[in-house]
Structures are given as C-alpha cells and as structure tokens.
Amino acid sequence: MTDLAPEAPAPAMGTVHDLEEHRARTGPRPVNLTKPAPAPPPADDATAPPDRPDGDAAPPNDAGAPSVSAWKRTARLPWKAVTHERTRKGARLMARHSAYVLGGAGVVARRAWHGRTVTVHHQLRAAAVAAGNHELAGEWQEKADKFRADRHRRRMELITGVPHMAKSAAIATAGAEGGLLLLGACMAVHSHELYDVLVPTLAVIDAIQAACWFVSVAWGPALALTLFGALAHLWKAGQAQGTAPAWARPASGAVDDVPITPSIVVKALSDLGITALKKAIKDASDGAAGMLGPITLAGRGVEVDVTLPSGVSTEEILGKRRKLAENMNRHEHELHMSIPPAARTVRMWIADSGALDEPIGPSPLVTDPEVSADYKSGRAPWGQDLRGDTALISLFQRHMLITGLSNQGKTAALRALALWLAFDPRVKFRLADLKGVGDWSMLRGLAEVLIEGPTDKHVIAATEMAEEAVAEMGRRIALMNELTRKGWSQDKILADPRFDPLVVIVDEAQVAYGSGARETHVTDAGTVKYGAPYGGSKADSRYFQAIKKIHDQGRAVSVTTWEGTQDPTNENLPKRSREGNHIRASLVVGTESQAEMAVGAQALAGGAAPHKLRQGLDKGTLVVAGDGIKLAPGQSSVTVRTHFIDIEAAKELAERAKVLRSGVQTQTVTEAPEEADHLTDVLEAVGDGKRVQTQEVLRRLISKRPDVYGSWELHDLTRVLREAGAEPKATRADNGKTGVVCVSRAQVQAVIEAREDATESNAE
C-alpha cells in the first residue's frame, strides 16, 4: 500500500512528530506515511547519545515509558530553576542582608572594643608621630595612661562593691520585712485579729507573684522584640559600613565603577590629542608600561606617577585635566594632578567614584571633650586631604588669607581655626566681622574687640583696630630690642606675658578694601577738608597700610592677621596685601586669574585648581598653598576638605574655651573704652594679700586688663604708686621671701579712702 500512496510534500515547519508514538500500544505498529526528516549532524559532545531516526527503524517503546527527550526536559528543569535570574537575585539579596548582619556584628564588636581599650588612643598617637607632632603624641599617651588608670579603678570598685551590694540588699530586705511586720502589728492591734500581722507581708508576696506572672506572659514578645531590635541595629551598622561582598551588592550600572588599571591610564593619555604623546605610546615596545609608576592605593582613590616622553610638557597634561578624567571614566573633580620633584613627571590622584561626595565626619573639636591647643607647637585639625588623612595646620606666627565665592564655607573654615586657638589661654583675639550677621558672636567674652556690621562706621572701627594692633606691634618691637640688649633669649622674650600672641581677624575684608569712608576736618573758615581714606585698596588707605605694616613686621613679635574675602580681584584684594600672607587658601573661584590671585602663580603652575571646584557641591573644600601645612616633596599646594562646625557647636566650644580664661571684657564698636582707675585695679590685683611682690601684681594686671596694662613694665607700676603716695618698698612678702619689693594693700587702701574723703569734701 505504500507504493500506491502519493508522495507527501515536505512539511513547511520542519520535522512532523506523530503523537501516536507517545501513546501506549498493544497491537502491531501502524505504517507511518510521513517522510523521515534528515538526520542532524553529529554532536560535539561524544558522551551525548545519538538521536534515533523516526519511522519504522525505531524500536517500539514499552507501555507507559517516557521518551528520551522527556527525560532531558525533566532533568533541565532544576538547573534552569537554580540558574534563573530571579533565583540569583534572591540569593544575592539573602547573601547581602546576611552579610550586613554578620558584618554589623563585627562593626559593633569593634566599636565596643575601642570604647573599652586604648586602641583609638594608640592610633591617634601614631598619627601624631607620623605628622611629626611629638607633643600631641605625648598628650595622647597621657590620655591613654589616664584611661587605663580609670578603668582599673572602676574594676576594683566593682570587685570590692559586690559584697557591699549583697550586704546592703540583705539589710534592705530585712528592714522592709520589719516594716511590714510592724504595720501588720498595728493592724492586728486595731482589729484584734492576730492573723492581720501577716497581711502586709502576704500582700507583698501576692504583688510579687503577679509581677512574675506578668513577666512570664510578656517575656516571649519582649525577647522577640529585643532580638529583632538587635538584628536591626547590626544590619544598620553593617549596611553603613558596606560589609556585604561586592558580588552581592546591587549593580549600579554606571561606567564610573570601572577600576583604574595601567591599560586604562595609558589609553586615557593616548586619547588626549597630544600628537607627540600618542606617537611615543604607540612606538613603545612595552606598551608604554614604562611611563607609569606603580599604581598605589591612596585613601579613597589611587595614585600614580606618569613620566612623560620627550617633547611633551607637564603644562600640556595639566591643561587637559577634564578630558583626561573623562577618558578614565571619572568626573573632573575626581582627578587631581601635581608636579612631583622628578623631571617631566605628573602625579595623578584618581578618586573612587563618588568618594568626594561623601561627608568626612565631625570635627575633633566637637568629639574630643578634652581638646587642647598650643599656639607655638600645636597643629589645628582642619579637615582631611583627598587621601583621607587628617589635615593639620600650624598657625604659629603666620598671616593667613582665605578667599572664594560667597556662601562656600569661608567663614566656617576661618572660625574653626579660631575656635581651636581659643583653647590656648595666651592667645588674644581682635575681630572685625564686616558682614555682621552673628557668625562670630560666640567669641564675645573671648575677643578683646568684636566689631559686627557692614557700614562705614564699622569699617572705621576695623581700621582703628588694625592701627591699634600696629601700635602694639611697635611697642613690642621696642621692648624686644630692650630685652635683647639685657641678654634675654628669643624664646624667653616670646614666653613673656607682654608678648602673648595677638591675632587680628577681619572677615569679609573686601568691605574694607572697597569702602569710601574718609577722614574729614572742618576748618575755622567752615570748609571741609578730607584726610586719608579709612578703606580702599590704594596706597593711601589707612586699613591697607595697617595690614601691610603687620605683614612686614608683626610675625616676629607674634602679631598676625587673618583675612577672609569674597570673589578676589585687584580692587577688593590688593596684590601687596594678598602676597604678604604665609598661608593662602581658596574655596571655589570663578576664573583661573582669580585662582592665581588666591593661591599664587607658583601653586597654580604646580597643579592647584580652585577654579575647577564645583560651586555649591564642594562647600568647605580649600586649596591651601604656603607653609604651615604638610606638603609632599615638590608639592606646592594641597586640597583640604574642612570640618564644618555649626553655630550651636561653635557656641558650645566657645563656652568651653571661656572656662580656661579669666573674664575678658569684649569691646564692641558702640562702646567707648573705659578709663582705668589704676589704684582700684592694683587693689583688686593684690586681693586678700597684705604684701605682694610688684612683679606678681603687674602680671595680674596684665592678665586682667591686657588692653590697659599690656605694655606696662615695673617702672610704670612703681611710678603710678609713688605719685599716689603708696610707693612699693622692700620688705617681707606674703610668700615668705624677704628683701623683695612689695605692694602694701594697707597703703593702697588708705590712699583710695583719702581720695574718696577729699572728693566728698570738695562736693560739699
């Protein structure tokens, strides 16, 4: 019958399977009229069994037995389920959150360990030693020793306190039971029932049973909630520290996640569009690997030195910073370049993606309750450099300028240094805030002068404050020359209270440089004549001249200036003024020419780029040039992300600093200086003593009223007392010394009383 059947056409969809093959049969197999499909090519896998052709050649299946393809499909199902994307995402999710909990347990344990040991003290001590600040290292060692001693004392108190607590508990229990029995006795007397003696005790027992019942009922839910809260705390700690492995974290999908490798750096340099550089990389036999130094981890990024081939200058590379950063899948602000000591070399620091957008944490001034400062040998914790290392700055005899655009953190950066320095009781402040919105109000009681306001009246007061600092500088120079002729060493002179550091701070100094306030005189004829202007940027400006004089000579006698300005130009920041500073720091500025005014041409040529910072996003980020801050060899500037101290924290720090000082009377722009009563001041300085040495009296006067007695010497004090009739004489002092010149309290008090009697007589 097969010969008579017409030939079936080839199926359009490929091989046609007969469903009857998959059904159980008991009779003879029917004839299949379908043309068999061509055999598939042999599989590469030798272990795979060959497929059987359809048709009569295939042996009949047993009843109820599945085919080979059905077995394969069934075997693939578990593998597909395991390797499915949803399964993998679920596994990553479970692994990630489990790692957060386990890693968080380690974080919490590490924090607890640091809180109960001196590990942090040793770390900070090592950092201070690495920074060369051995005095700070000694302070951290003292804090560590004190911590150990306090910990040992607490442990011994706990050991010895356990028996006392047990004894106290037994006494309290016996006393309470005695009180209950006494109450029961009173009840029994009243009710004439002997049983009432035990009623209060039984009531307490019932209350205890009820409390136990309540605890037994609430114990399970409370334990579950406590466990849940503990797990949530561990998860949060682990999530904040990123303790999950990289493969379990959700993919960001951003190209910025690409790590920095030698091939990426070489390719980025080749694509800069510099013909000589591209040709040198192409002709290099080692693939230009010899141009690169080792890529090392440096904080939140990597660092690499690139040796340029002949014909390529470092200036060409520095000028293509944005393109080079984008070639390495980074933003422009995430690439910082500088010139190291080696010739034809550019040092590149490439940040991890997004690392510079994360906060750096609170200032040590806020977190350390035992903060201290030393003007001469200490260094202020200003923030962190780009590598994440602590940025410490020395303020000893250094003039400073901070500039930048408005509302970028200039005042906060300047104020943080002043707050640190306020913890050295020797340092004196005179401050003019020419914005006048309360940013510096917390220094009232710390600063001798505090001027707040933007008007011409405030500019005049600020100018007079600077001129008074110049006069103080002149008095100190004359005194230094006199003491030097007497054989005093430089260290001994600067340790004298008459040379206590004086810091003159002018915030928003561009207001003074741009002010048109002038000195006016009215002649007898009624005409008005103008004198030298108070403000302005020209050579006849009294403010400019005062700042210039302090820049020239103030450092030697510890009189320094700190200025903060906005948007630097030649008009609001004269060249002679800005170049007289030892420390020059800049926030974001608008143009490259402003960046050169802010930090200097040398720093700009060395890679400093404050004009490349992002306005609004890089608040508080400073490019610092000059001495006072640690720079790598050959480096002319460093970028610092400063700690932000808000107004409330600044007020708290100022109150803590005031405790270290005797009451400072702050003079404001509206206050007239009070005329000093020397005899009354001397009487207060003598205090309860009968005979006090003149040197000690002078020291107390200078400490109490430095604005009046800061320039006094012993002969000034002797002259005033001699003219009043209370001349000091050689006698036995209260401290037991004999033959020393002392001030007699009785004589001074008698002179004051006689003066008051004379005043009353004249009034009558």
C-alpha positions in Angstrom: 0.0 0.0 0.0 2.9 2.2 0.4 3.7 2.1 -3.3 0.3 3.3 -4.3 0.3 6.2 -1.9 1.2 9.6 -3.4 4.4 11.2 -2.1 3.7 13.5 0.8 5.0 17.1 0.3 7.8 18.3 2.7 6.4 20.0 5.8 6.8 23.7 5.9 7.7 23.9 9.6 10.4 21.1 9.7 10.0 17.7 11.2 6.5 16.5 12.0 6.1 14.3 15.1 3.4 11.8 15.3 1.7 12.0 18.7 0.8 8.3 18.4 4.4 7.4 19.1 4.0 8.6 22.7 0.9 6.6 23.4 0.9 3.0 24.7 0.1 0.3 22.1 -0.7 -3.3 22.4 -1.2 -4.3 18.8 1.0 -4.1 15.7 2.6 -0.7 14.9 0.8 1.1 12.1 2.5 2.2 9.0 3.9 5.8 9.1 3.5 7.6 5.8 5.4 10.7 6.9 8.8 11.3 5.1 11.5 10.9 7.7 13.5 14.1 8.5 17.2 14.2 7.6 19.5 13.1 10.5 21.1 16.0 12.4 24.9 16.4 12.3 26.8 14.5 15.0 27.1 16.4 18.3 30.5 17.7 19.5 29.9 16.0 22.9 31.0 12.5 22.4 29.1 11.4 25.5 25.7 12.5 24.1 23.7 9.6 22.9 22.8 9.7 19.1 19.3 10.6 18.2 17.2 7.8 16.9 15.5 8.5 13.5 11.8 8.5 13.2 10.0 5.8 11.3 10.0 2.0 11.3 13.6 1.8 12.3 12.9 3.0 15.8 12.0 0.2 18.2 8.7 0.4 19.8 8.5 1.9 23.3 7.3 -0.1 26.2 3.9 0.7 27.5 4.0 3.8 29.9 7.8 4.5 29.4 8.6 8.2 28.6 10.9 9.1 25.7 14.5 10.2 26.0 13.6 13.9 25.1 11.1 13.9 28.0 13.9 12.8 30.4 16.2 15.6 29.2 13.5 18.2 29.6 12.8 17.0 33.1 16.5 17.0 34.0 16.9 20.6 32.8 14.2 22.0 35.0 16.2 22.0 38.3 19.2 23.6 36.5 17.0 26.3 34.9 15.4 27.0 38.3 18.7 27.3 40.0 20.3 29.5 37.3 17.3 31.7 36.7 17.9 35.4 37.1 15.2 35.7 39.8 16.8 32.9 41.8 20.2 34.5 41.5 18.8 37.9 42.5 17.1 36.3 45.5 20.4 34.6 46.5 22.3 37.8 46.2 19.6 39.6 48.3 19.8 36.9 51.0 23.6 36.9 51.0 23.8 40.7 51.1 21.5 41.2 54.0 23.0 38.2 55.9 26.5 39.8 55.3 25.1 43.1 56.7 24.1 41.4 59.9 27.3 39.4 60.3 29.5 42.4 59.3 27.5 44.7 61.5 28.2 42.4 64.5 31.9 42.8 63.8 31.5 46.6 63.5 29.6 46.8 66.8 32.1 44.5 68.5 35.0 46.6 67.2 33.3 49.8 68.5 32.8 48.2 71.8 36.4 47.1 71.9 37.6 50.6 71.0 35.4 52.1 73.7 36.9 49.8 76.4 40.5 49.8 75.3 43.2 52.3 74.3 43.3 51.3 70.7 42.0 54.6 69.4 44.5 56.5 71.6 47.3 54.5 70.1 46.1 55.1 66.6 45.9 58.9 67.1 49.3 58.8 68.9 50.8 57.0 65.8 49.2 59.6 63.5 50.7 62.4 65.6 54.1 60.8 65.5 53.8 60.4 61.7 52.9 64.0 61.4 56.0 65.0 63.5 53.9 66.4 66.3 55.6 64.7 69.3 53.9 67.0 71.8 50.5 65.9 70.6 51.7 62.3 70.7 52.7 62.8 74.3 49.2 64.1 75.1 47.5 61.1 73.6 49.9 58.8 75.6 48.9 60.7 78.8 45.2 60.2 77.9 45.8 56.5 77.3 47.5 56.1 80.7 44.7 58.0 82.4 42.1 55.8 80.7 43.9 52.7 81.9 44.1 54.0 85.4 40.4 55.0 85.5 39.4 51.6 84.0 41.5 49.7 86.7 39.9 51.9 89.4 36.4 51.1 88.2 37.1 47.4 88.1 38.5 47.4 91.6 35.5 49.3 92.8 33.2 46.7 91.2 35.1 43.8 92.8 35.0 45.4 96.2 31.5 46.6 95.8 29.8 43.2 95.2 30.0 42.1 98.9 28.8 45.6 99.9 25.9 45.4 97.5 24.9 41.9 98.8 25.1 43.1 102.4 23.1 46.2 101.5 20.5 44.1 99.8 20.1 41.8 102.8 19.8 44.7 105.2 17.2 46.4 102.9 15.2 43.1 102.7 15.3 42.7 106.5 14.4 46.3 107.0 11.4 46.1 104.6 10.2 42.9 106.2 10.5 44.5 109.7 8.5 47.5 108.4 5.8 45.2 107.1 5.5 43.2 110.3 5.3 46.5 112.3 2.5 47.6 110.0 0.8 44.2 110.4 1.1 44.5 114.2 -0.6 47.9 114.2 -3.4 46.4 112.1 -3.7 43.4 114.5 -4.0 45.7 117.5 -6.7 47.7 115.7 -8.7 44.7 114.5 -7.9 42.4 117.5 -7.0 39.7 114.9 -3.6 38.0 115.3 -3.7 37.0 111.6 -3.5 40.6 110.5 0.1 40.7 111.5 1.0 38.7 108.3 -1.5 40.6 106.0 1.1 43.2 104.7 3.7 40.5 104.1 1.2 38.3 102.2 0.1 41.3 100.1 3.7 41.9 99.1 4.1 38.3 98.2 0.9 38.4 96.1 2.2 41.5 94.3 5.5 39.7 93.6 3.6 36.7 92.2 1.5 39.0 90.0 4.7 40.7 88.7 6.2 37.3 88.0 3.1 36.2 86.1 3.2 39.4 84.0 6.9 38.9 83.2 6.2 35.3 82.2 3.5 36.4 79.8 5.4 39.3 78.4 8.8 37.6 78.3 8.4 35.9 75.0 7.2 39.0 73.0 9.8 41.2 74.8 12.6 38.8 74.0 11.4 38.6 70.3 11.3 42.4 70.1 14.7 42.8 71.7 16.2 40.2 69.3 14.6 42.0 66.3 15.9 45.3 67.5 19.4 43.9 68.0 19.3 42.4 64.4 18.1 45.7 63.0 20.9 47.5 64.8 23.5 45.1 63.5 22.0 45.3 60.0 22.1 49.1 60.0 25.8 49.1 61.2 26.8 46.6 58.5 24.9 48.5 55.8 26.5 51.8 56.8 30.0 50.2 56.6 29.2 48.3 53.4 30.2 44.9 54.8 28.5 42.9 52.0 30.8 41.3 49.4 31.0 43.1 46.1 29.2 40.3 44.1 26.2 40.5 46.4 25.7 44.3 46.1 23.2 45.7 43.7 24.9 46.7 40.5 24.9 50.4 39.8 25.2 50.1 36.1 27.4 53.1 35.9 30.6 53.3 33.9 32.2 55.2 36.8 32.6 51.9 38.6 35.5 50.9 36.3 38.7 50.4 38.3 41.9 52.2 37.4 44.4 49.9 35.7 47.6 50.6 33.8 45.9 50.0 30.4 43.2 52.5 31.2 45.7 55.2 32.2 47.8 54.6 29.1 44.7 54.6 26.9 43.5 57.8 28.5 46.8 59.5 27.9 46.9 58.3 24.3 43.5 59.8 23.6 44.3 63.3 24.9 45.0 64.6 21.4 48.7 65.3 22.0 50.5 64.0 18.9 53.9 63.5 20.5 52.5 61.6 23.4 50.3 59.4 21.3 53.2 58.6 19.0 55.5 57.8 21.9 52.9 55.4 23.4 52.4 53.7 20.0 56.1 53.2 19.4 56.9 52.0 22.9 57.9 48.3 22.9 56.4 47.6 26.3 53.0 49.2 25.6 54.1 52.4 27.4 54.1 50.5 30.7 57.5 52.1 31.5 55.8 55.5 31.6 53.8 54.6 34.6 55.0 54.1 38.2 53.2 51.7 40.4 49.5 52.4 41.0 49.1 52.5 44.8 46.1 52.9 47.0 45.9 56.4 48.5 42.9 56.8 50.8 39.7 56.9 48.8 41.5 56.5 45.5 44.7 55.5 43.7 47.9 57.4 42.9 50.3 57.0 40.0 53.3 58.9 38.7 53.4 59.4 34.9 56.8 60.0 33.3 56.3 62.0 30.1 58.2 61.3 26.9 60.5 63.9 25.3 58.6 66.6 23.6 55.6 66.5 26.0 55.5 69.1 28.8 53.7 68.8 32.1 51.8 72.0 31.3 50.1 70.3 28.4 48.9 67.5 30.6 47.7 69.8 33.4 45.8 71.8 30.8 43.7 68.8 29.7 42.5 67.7 33.1 38.9 67.4 32.2 39.5 65.3 29.1 42.0 63.1 30.9 39.5 62.5 33.8 36.7 61.6 31.3 39.0 59.3 29.5 39.3 57.3 32.7 35.6 57.4 33.4 35.9 60.0 36.1 34.5 63.5 36.7 36.9 66.4 36.5 36.8 67.0 40.3 37.8 63.3 40.9 41.2 63.8 39.2 43.9 65.9 40.9 47.3 66.4 39.4 50.5 67.9 40.8 54.2 68.1 39.8 56.5 65.9 41.9 60.3 66.5 42.3 61.2 64.2 39.4 61.5 65.9 36.0 58.9 65.5 33.3 56.6 63.8 35.7 52.9 64.3 36.6 51.5 62.8 39.7 47.8 61.9 39.4 45.5 61.1 42.2 42.3 59.5 40.9 39.4 59.2 43.4 37.0 56.3 43.7 33.7 57.2 42.0 31.6 59.3 44.3 34.1 59.2 47.2 34.5 63.0 47.2 30.7 63.5 47.5 30.6 61.7 50.9 30.8 63.7 54.2 34.1 63.5 56.2 32.6 63.4 59.6 32.6 65.8 62.6 35.5 67.9 63.8 37.7 66.5 66.6 37.0 69.8 68.4 33.4 68.6 68.8 34.0 65.0 69.5 37.0 65.3 71.9 35.9 66.7 75.3 39.5 67.2 76.4 40.6 69.2 73.4 43.6 71.5 73.9 45.7 73.9 71.8 49.2 75.2 71.7 49.9 78.2 69.6 53.6 77.6 69.3 53.9 73.8 68.8 50.4 72.6 68.2 48.6 72.0 64.9 44.9 72.6 64.3 42.8 69.7 63.0 41.3 71.5 60.0 39.9 68.6 58.0 41.1 65.8 55.7 43.1 65.8 52.5 41.9 63.9 49.4 43.5 60.7 50.6 41.5 60.8 53.8 44.5 61.7 56.0 44.0 64.3 58.8 45.0 67.8 57.6 46.8 69.6 60.5 47.9 73.2 60.2 50.3 75.2 62.3 49.3 78.8 63.0 52.5 79.9 64.8 53.4 83.4 63.6 51.7 83.0 60.3 49.5 85.5 58.4 46.6 83.9 56.6 44.2 84.7 53.8 41.1 82.7 52.9 39.1 83.7 49.8 36.5 82.3 47.5 33.0 82.9 46.2 30.1 83.8 48.5 28.4 81.1 50.6 31.0 78.4 50.1 32.2 78.0 53.7 34.9 80.7 54.1 33.7 82.0 57.5 33.2 78.4 58.8 36.7 77.4 57.8 38.2 80.6 59.4 36.1 80.2 62.5 37.1 76.6 63.1 40.8 77.7 63.4 39.9 80.5 65.8 37.9 78.1 68.0 40.8 75.7 68.2 43.2 78.5 69.0 40.9 79.8 71.7 41.8 76.8 73.8 45.3 78.3 74.3 44.6 80.9 77.0 47.6 83.0 76.0 46.2 83.9 72.6 44.3 87.2 72.3 41.8 88.0 69.5 40.7 91.2 68.0 38.0 90.6 65.5 36.0 92.6 62.9 33.1 90.8 61.1 32.2 93.2 58.3 29.1 91.1 57.4 27.5 91.4 60.9 25.0 88.5 60.9 26.2 86.8 64.0 28.7 84.3 62.6 31.3 85.4 65.2 29.0 86.4 68.1 30.1 83.4 70.2 33.5 85.0 70.6 32.1 87.7 72.8 33.9 87.1 76.0 36.9 85.7 74.2 37.9 88.5 71.9 39.1 91.8 73.3 37.4 93.6 70.4 34.4 92.4 68.4 33.1 94.6 65.6 30.0 93.4 63.7 28.5 95.2 60.8 29.0 96.3 57.2 28.6 100.1 57.4 31.3 102.7 57.1 31.2 103.2 60.8 32.2 99.5 61.2 35.0 99.9 58.6 36.3 102.9 60.5 36.3 100.8 63.7 38.0 97.9 62.0 40.7 100.3 60.6 41.3 101.8 64.1 41.5 98.2 65.4 44.2 97.3 62.9 46.1 100.6 63.6 46.0 99.8 67.3 47.5 96.4 66.5 50.3 98.3 64.6 50.9 100.4 67.7 51.0 97.3 69.9 53.4 95.8 67.4 55.7 98.9 67.7 55.6 98.7 71.5 56.6 95.0 71.4 59.4 95.6 68.9 60.9 98.3 71.2 60.5 96.1 74.2 62.1 93.2 72.4 65.1 95.3 71.5 65.5 96.4 75.1 65.2 92.9 76.5 67.6 91.6 73.8 70.2 94.2 75.0 69.7 92.8 78.5 70.7 89.3 77.3 67.2 87.7 77.1 66.9 84.9 74.6 64.3 84.9 71.9 62.4 82.0 73.5 62.4 83.8 76.9 61.1 87.0 75.3 58.2 85.3 73.5 57.3 83.5 76.7 56.8 86.8 78.5 53.1 87.7 79.0 53.8 91.0 77.2 54.4 89.0 74.0 51.2 86.9 74.2 50.1 86.1 70.7 47.7 88.6 69.2 45.5 87.5 66.2 43.7 90.3 64.3 40.8 88.7 62.3 38.9 90.6 59.6 36.2 88.6 58.0 34.6 90.0 54.7 37.7 92.2 54.3 36.6 93.2 50.8 34.1 95.5 52.5 37.1 97.5 54.0 39.1 97.4 50.7 36.0 98.7 48.9 34.9 101.3 51.4 34.9 105.0 50.5 34.9 106.3 54.1 37.3 109.2 54.6 38.6 111.2 57.5 37.1 114.7 57.4 38.1 118.0 59.1 36.2 121.3 59.3 38.5 124.3 59.3 37.9 127.6 61.2 36.6 129.1 57.9 33.9 126.4 57.7 35.4 124.5 54.8 35.6 120.7 54.9 38.9 119.0 54.2 39.3 115.4 53.6 42.1 113.3 55.1 43.4 109.8 54.2 40.6 107.3 53.4 39.9 104.7 56.0 39.2 102.0 53.5 40.2 101.4 49.9 42.8 99.4 48.0 45.2 102.2 47.1 48.4 103.1 48.9 46.8 105.9 50.9 44.2 103.6 52.5 44.7 103.5 56.3 43.4 100.0 56.5 45.6 98.7 53.7 48.7 100.4 55.3 47.9 98.9 58.7 47.6 95.4 57.3 50.8 95.9 55.2 52.8 97.0 58.3 51.7 94.0 60.3 52.6 91.7 57.3 56.1 93.3 57.3 57.0 93.1 61.0 54.2 91.6 63.1 55.3 88.0 62.8 58.5 88.5 64.8 56.5 89.7 67.9 53.5 87.3 67.5 51.1 89.8 66.0 49.4 88.2 63.0 46.4 88.9 60.7 43.8 86.6 59.3 41.7 87.9 56.5 38.6 86.4 54.8 37.5 87.9 51.5 35.0 87.1 48.7 35.5 87.0 44.9 39.1 88.2 44.8 40.0 91.0 42.4 42.8 93.6 42.3 40.2 96.1 43.6 39.0 94.3 46.6 42.2 92.4 47.4 45.4 94.4 46.6 48.4 92.4 45.3 50.6 93.7 48.1 48.1 92.5 50.7 47.4 89.1 49.4 51.1 88.2 48.8 52.1 89.1 52.4 50.3 86.0 53.8 52.2 82.9 54.8 49.0 80.7 54.3 46.8 81.3 51.3 43.7 79.2 50.9 40.9 79.3 48.3 37.5 77.9 48.0 35.9 77.7 44.6 36.5 80.8 42.5 35.2 81.8 39.1 38.2 82.1 36.8 41.8 81.0 36.5 43.0 84.6 37.0 41.1 84.7 40.4 42.7 81.3 41.3 46.1 82.8 40.7 45.2 85.8 42.9 44.0 83.5 45.6 46.9 80.9 45.9 49.6 82.4 43.7 51.1 81.7 40.3 53.5 79.1 41.7 50.8 77.0 43.2 48.7 77.3 40.1 51.6 76.1 37.9 52.1 73.2 40.3 48.5 71.9 39.8 46.4 73.9 42.2 43.0 74.5 40.6 40.4 76.2 42.9 38.6 77.4 39.8 37.9 73.7 39.0 36.0 73.1 42.2 32.2 72.8 42.0 30.2 75.7 43.3 27.7 74.5 45.9 28.9 70.9 45.8 32.4 71.5 47.2 31.5 73.7 50.1 34.3 73.9 52.6 36.8 72.4 50.2 40.0 74.5 50.2 43.1 74.6 48.0 45.8 75.5 50.5 49.2 76.9 49.5 52.1 78.1 51.6 53.8 76.8 54.8 52.1 75.7 57.9 50.5 72.6 56.4 52.3 69.4 55.4 53.0 69.1 51.7 54.6 66.3 49.8 58.1 66.9 48.4 57.8 69.2 45.4 54.1 69.8 46.0 53.1 73.5 46.2 49.5 73.0 47.4 47.1 70.6 49.0 43.3 70.2 48.8 41.6 70.1 52.2 38.0 69.1 52.9 37.4 71.1 56.1 35.3 70.0 59.0 32.1 72.0 59.4 31.2 73.3 62.9 27.7 74.8 63.0 26.7 77.7 65.1 25.4 75.7 68.1 28.6 73.6 68.3 30.7 76.8 67.9 28.8 78.4 70.8 29.5 75.3 73.0 33.2 75.3 72.1 33.4 79.0 72.9 31.9 78.4 76.3 34.4 75.7 77.0 37.2 77.9 75.9 36.0 80.7 78.2 36.4 78.5 81.2 40.2 78.4 80.5 40.4 82.2 80.6 39.8 84.9 83.2 36.9 87.2 82.2 37.7 89.0 79.0 35.9 92.3 78.5 34.9 92.5 74.9 34.9 96.0 73.4 32.4 96.5 70.6 32.1 99.3 68.0 29.4 101.1 70.1 31.3 101.0 73.3 33.9 103.6 74.4 36.9 102.4 76.2 36.5 102.8 80.0 39.1 105.0 81.7 41.2 102.9 84.0 41.4 103.5 87.8 44.9 102.3 88.4 44.7 102.3 92.2 41.4 100.3 92.2 42.9 97.8 89.7 46.0 97.4 91.8 43.9 96.8 95.0 42.0 94.1 93.1 45.2 92.6 91.9 46.6 92.4 95.4 43.4 90.6 96.5 43.4 89.3 100.1 47.2 89.5 100.4 48.9 92.0 102.7 52.2 92.4 100.8 52.5 91.1 97.2 55.6 91.4 95.0 55.4 94.1 92.4 56.2 91.5 89.6 53.2 89.4 90.7 50.9 92.5 90.8 52.0 93.5 87.3 51.3 90.0 86.0 47.8 90.0 87.5 47.1 93.4 86.0 48.2 92.4 82.5 46.1 89.2 82.7 43.0 91.0 83.9 43.2 94.1 81.6 45.7 93.5 78.8 44.3 96.4 76.8 45.4 98.8 79.5 48.4 97.2 81.1 49.7 95.1 78.3 52.6 97.5 77.6 53.3 98.3 81.3 56.6 97.5 83.0 57.7 97.5 86.6 58.8 101.2 86.5 55.3 102.2 85.2 53.6 100.5 88.2 56.1 102.0 90.6 55.7 105.5 89.1 51.9 105.3 89.5 52.0 104.1 93.1 54.7 106.6 94.0 52.7 109.5 92.6 49.6 108.3 94.6 51.6 108.0 97.9 51.8 104.2 98.1 55.3 103.5 96.7 56.4 99.9 96.9 59.1 99.1 99.4 61.5 96.2 100.1 60.0 94.1 102.8 58.9 90.5 103.6 56.3 89.2 101.1 53.4 87.0 101.9 55.1 84.1 100.3 58.0 84.3 102.8 60.6 85.9 100.7 62.5 88.7 102.4 64.1 91.8 100.9 61.8 92.0 97.9 59.9 95.0 96.7 56.2 94.6 97.5 52.9 96.5 97.2 51.2 97.0 100.5 47.5 96.5 100.5 47.0 98.8 103.5 48.8 101.7 101.9 46.9 101.4 98.6 43.6 101.1 100.5 44.5 104.2 102.7 45.2 106.2 99.6 41.9 105.3 98.0 40.0 106.2 101.2 41.8 109.5 101.4 40.9 110.2 97.8 37.3 109.5 98.4 37.2 111.7 101.5 38.7 114.5 99.5 36.2 114.1 96.8 33.3 114.2 99.3 34.8 117.4 100.9 35.0 119.1 97.5 31.5 118.1 96.7 30.3 119.7 100.0 
